[in-house]
Amino acid sequence: MVSLDSPEKNAEFARSLGGNFPVISDPGKEAAKAYGVLGLGGLYARRWTFYIDSGGIIRKVDRDVRPETAGADVARTLAELGFPRRGSPGAE
């Protein structure tokens, strides 16, 4: 997950959810600009999911992310794209 917020605010957000996942800060908006997700006036980043393989190739972009189903949607799409499951043979 990438956010335009500060590292401190992102850490607070992850803790509030009991999250065990990294939240990368992009307060300078460089990544958001590079991926074309910077929203109106640069005030926010669009909630798009990029599926990037180990070779750095973008395999799919989901521009219709629904927070209430995002976890299941990501898991399903990773399987559809043939990404290895964590702990399975061939997984990194």
Secondary structure, DSSP 4 states (H G I P E B T S, - for coil): -EESS-HHHHHHHHHHTT--S--EE-TT-HHHHHTT-B-GGGS-B---EEEE-TTS-EEEEES---TTTHHHHHHHHHHHTTPPPTTSTT--
